[in-house]
Amino acid sequence: MRVNKKLILFFATFTFVFNLHAQKKDIKNLVNARYYDELMKNGSVELIHEENQTDYVLLPENSYKSLVLSNRIPKVAKNNPFVFEGLFYVTKADLLKESNSNKKTIDITDVSVVFRAISKMQGMKYYSSSRKKETVLYEKAFTIDNPNSKTAIPDKISGSADGMELYCLQDDTSFGVCRYRLNYHQSKDVLYATFTTTDSMGLGPITAIEAGNLRINALVIDCGDAFLLYLSTDASCKKIPGVRKQVKDSLTARMDAVHKWFLKQF
């Protein structure tokens, strides 16, 4: 029997286009319609909310959405509210390329390992607006076995992260040594991780953020050939003259650093 090569090529092309369309259609159902076109065109959308407008507007639809919303940091009149949101469309092919990985594919299990490998955050770099240059963000970063410890233990990266509660220490170039409580939720196609401060955060001798008043959310949704990565920083900061802009710039730069770090971890 003769093989019609043109027919085979047609069906191969049709299948590729159909799968690409289906993937984008699925993502369209997850993302706030107002920001979908910008996300697919630029690969990212980033927003900073202050004052009274601090609702999450980039948070994609997912099985943990209600949990993310229940984890909001309470805003009080005596403090300045701050929320950063970033939504990123990241293809798995780009992740494998960026990381120079020998892997053939990536799934939520791999993502789960990345967000528990705290020691790999040591030496992470970010752009410092005050120094006007790229510099090291965390001089030290490691897992600890309780919220009062300052002693490193091996990262706990085996098995599923679902239900895990861990602690870590990060020596931040601007905020100094700060410890976090890490909580994880994992399903077949979604990872949700939160980093909540258990120490206060200061700028020099000034306490800018009290313990428990800053939470970082990292949410990753497997969309087939790509991931949706959602990052947010939710904080209630002290009202200190001259400090507000510095805190805002520092927290925003850290989310950019986490995004770039994620791209190279596979």
C-alpha positions in Angstrom: 0.0 0.0 0.0 1.3 3.4 -1.0 1.8 6.0 1.8 0.4 9.4 1.0 3.1 11.6 2.5 1.2 14.8 1.9 -1.8 13.4 3.9 0.5 12.4 6.8 2.1 15.8 6.8 -1.4 17.4 6.8 -2.6 15.4 9.8 0.7 16.0 11.7 0.4 19.8 11.2 -3.3 19.7 12.1 -2.6 17.8 15.3 0.1 20.2 16.3 -2.0 23.3 15.7 -5.0 21.7 17.4 -3.0 20.8 20.5 -1.4 24.3 20.6 -4.9 25.8 20.3 -6.3 23.5 23.0 -3.4 24.4 25.4 -4.0 28.1 24.9 -7.7 27.7 25.3 -7.2 25.9 28.6 -4.9 28.7 29.8 -7.5 31.2 28.7 -10.0 29.6 31.0 -7.6 29.9 33.9 -6.5 33.6 33.6 -8.3 36.8 34.2 -9.6 37.8 30.7 -8.4 41.3 31.1 -4.8 40.2 31.2 -4.8 37.1 29.0 -3.6 38.8 25.8 -0.8 40.6 27.6 0.3 37.3 29.2 0.4 35.4 25.9 2.2 38.3 24.1 4.8 39.1 26.7 5.0 35.9 28.7 4.3 37.8 31.9 2.1 40.3 33.7 3.2 42.1 36.9 1.1 44.4 39.1 1.8 46.3 42.4 -1.2 47.1 44.6 -1.0 49.7 47.4 -3.4 51.8 49.4 -6.9 50.3 49.4 -6.7 48.3 46.2 -5.0 45.1 47.3 -7.3 42.3 45.8 -5.6 39.5 43.9 -6.5 40.0 40.3 -3.9 37.8 38.6 -4.5 34.7 40.7 -5.5 32.0 38.1 -8.3 29.5 38.6 -7.1 26.4 40.3 -8.0 23.8 43.0 -6.2 25.8 45.7 -7.6 29.3 44.9 -9.9 29.5 48.0 -6.9 28.4 50.2 -4.7 31.2 48.6 -7.4 33.8 49.3 -7.9 32.5 52.9 -4.1 33.1 53.5 -4.3 36.8 53.0 -2.3 39.0 55.4 -4.8 41.2 57.4 -4.5 44.9 56.5 -4.7 47.3 59.4 -5.1 51.1 59.3 -1.8 51.7 61.2 0.2 49.9 58.5 0.9 50.4 54.8 -0.6 47.5 52.7 1.5 46.1 49.9 0.7 43.4 47.4 2.8 42.3 44.4 1.4 39.9 41.8 3.3 38.3 38.9 1.8 35.8 36.4 4.2 34.1 34.1 3.7 31.8 31.1 6.7 29.4 30.9 7.1 26.7 28.3 8.7 23.5 29.5 11.0 23.6 26.5 12.3 27.0 27.6 12.8 25.7 31.2 14.8 22.7 29.9 16.9 25.0 27.7 17.6 27.6 30.4 18.6 24.9 32.9 20.8 23.0 30.4 19.0 19.9 31.7 19.2 16.3 30.5 15.6 15.8 31.3 13.1 15.2 28.5 10.1 16.7 30.3 9.1 18.3 33.6 6.1 17.8 35.8 4.7 19.0 39.1 6.9 16.5 41.0 10.0 18.4 39.6 8.5 21.7 40.5 7.8 20.4 44.0 11.5 19.5 44.5 12.6 23.0 43.2 10.5 24.9 45.8 11.8 22.7 48.6 15.5 22.9 47.6 16.1 26.0 49.8 19.9 25.6 49.8 19.8 26.3 46.0 18.6 29.8 46.8 21.9 30.6 48.3 23.8 33.0 46.1 20.6 34.0 44.2 21.0 37.4 42.6 18.7 40.4 42.2 18.9 44.0 40.9 19.3 46.4 43.7 17.7 49.8 42.9 19.6 51.4 45.8 23.0 50.1 44.7 22.1 50.4 40.9 23.6 47.0 40.2 22.9 43.3 40.4 24.0 41.8 43.7 23.6 38.7 45.8 20.2 38.4 47.5 20.8 35.6 49.9 24.3 35.2 51.4 22.9 32.1 53.2 19.8 30.0 52.6 19.0 26.6 54.1 16.3 24.5 55.7 16.1 24.4 59.5 14.2 21.9 61.7 12.2 24.4 63.8 11.3 28.1 63.8 13.9 28.9 66.4 16.9 27.2 64.8 19.8 28.7 63.0 21.4 25.4 62.1 21.2 24.0 58.5 19.7 20.6 57.8 19.5 18.8 54.5 16.7 20.0 52.2 13.6 17.7 52.4 13.0 17.0 48.7 11.9 13.4 48.6 8.3 12.3 48.1 5.3 14.5 47.6 5.2 17.9 49.2 1.5 17.8 50.0 0.8 18.7 53.6 4.4 19.4 54.4 5.4 22.2 56.9 9.1 23.1 56.8 11.2 26.0 58.1 14.0 27.9 56.5 16.6 30.6 57.2 17.6 33.2 54.6 20.3 35.8 55.2 18.9 38.7 53.1 21.3 41.3 51.9 18.8 44.1 52.8 16.7 42.7 55.6 19.2 40.5 57.4 18.6 37.1 58.8 15.0 36.1 58.6 13.3 32.7 59.1 10.1 31.5 57.4 7.5 28.8 57.8 6.9 26.9 54.6 3.6 25.2 53.8 3.0 23.0 50.8 0.0 21.6 48.9 0.5 19.4 45.9 -1.8 17.6 43.5 -1.2 15.9 40.1 -1.0 19.2 38.2 -0.8 22.0 40.8 1.8 23.0 43.5 1.0 25.7 46.0 3.7 26.8 48.4 3.7 29.7 51.0 6.6 31.3 52.8 5.5 33.2 55.9 7.9 35.2 58.0 8.4 34.0 61.6 10.9 36.8 62.3 10.5 40.6 61.9 12.2 42.1 58.9 14.3 45.3 59.3 16.2 47.8 57.3 19.2 48.5 59.4 17.9 49.2 63.0 14.4 49.9 61.7 11.8 47.1 61.9 9.8 47.5 58.7 7.6 44.3 58.8 6.6 42.5 62.0 6.8 38.7 62.2 4.0 37.0 60.4 3.1 40.1 58.3 4.7 39.0 55.1 3.7 36.0 53.0 5.1 34.9 49.6 2.8 32.7 47.5 4.1 30.5 44.8 1.6 28.6 42.6 2.4 26.5 39.6 -0.1 25.0 37.3 0.9 22.3 34.8 -0.8 23.2 31.4 0.7 20.4 29.3 3.6 21.9 27.4 3.8 24.9 29.7 3.4 26.1 33.3 1.5 29.0 34.7 3.7 30.4 37.5 1.9 32.8 39.9 4.0 34.7 42.5 2.7 37.1 45.0 4.0 39.0 48.0 1.4 40.0 50.5 2.6 42.3 53.3 1.5 44.8 55.9 4.4 47.2 56.5 5.0 49.8 59.2 4.3 53.4 58.3 7.8 54.8 58.6 8.8 58.1 56.8 11.3 57.5 54.0 11.1 53.7 54.2 8.0 52.9 52.2 9.6 53.2 48.7 12.7 51.2 49.9 10.5 48.3 51.1 8.4 48.4 47.9 11.5 48.3 45.7 13.1 45.5 47.8 10.0 43.3 47.8 9.4 43.7 44.1 13.0 43.0 43.2 12.8 39.8 45.2 9.9 38.4 43.2 11.8 39.1 40.0 14.7 37.2 41.5 12.6 34.2 42.4 11.1 34.1 38.9 14.6 34.2 37.3 15.8 31.6 39.8 12.9 29.3 39.0 13.8 29.3 35.3 17.3 27.8 35.9 16.5 25.1 38.5 15.6 22.1 36.3 
